[in-house]
Amino acid sequence: MVLPTWALLVAIVAMFGGLVGVFVPILPGIGLIWLTALIYALAERFATIDPVTFTTLTILAGIGLTTDLWTSQIGASVGGASWRSMLVGAVGGAVGALAGALFFGVGAIPGGILGALLGVVLMEWREGKNWQEASKAATGWLVGCLLSSVFQTLIAVVMIVIFTWQALRG
């Protein structure tokens, strides 16, 4: 069952809201794009958004939702961070996000970034007693984190294009 044009327009507007969410941390991003595609596909009984298309969108969403984790870790590794520093950075990010959200009023995102950076810097300094190397590792982590936004934006746009192409094709 192909849905009316207004349903497609509502879905596309919701997906653009998800695209904005890639940049604005309080809005859902790629998850909203995927959920919109799911609801649309279910409503139309997978007539135009077929199982292959939906699987493709799901894989892209999985990559996009985990991008923050792996790009920051790759960046830290390129910056010379040890696996221990990356682990402490991940724990620091979780603690920082929780503390930022609950206690300090800065929010989970800034708290998580600050906690992760502090974790990487302090562990690198503890291991090597070299502030320059510690800051290089933290800079690598931060560059990876920023690249994550680029990847998420590209993935979100590709998801919207695939969805729109398939829905209009039907």
Secondary structure, 3 states (H helix, E strand, C coil): CCCCHHHHHHHHHHHHHHHHHHHCCCCCCHHHHHHHHHHHHHHCCCCCCCHHHHHHHHHHHHHHHHHHHHHHHHHHHHCCCCHHHHHHHHHHHHHHHHHHHHHHCCCHHHHHHHHHHHHHHHHHHHHHCCHHHHHHHHHHHHHHHHHHHHHHHHHHHHHHHHHHHHHHHC
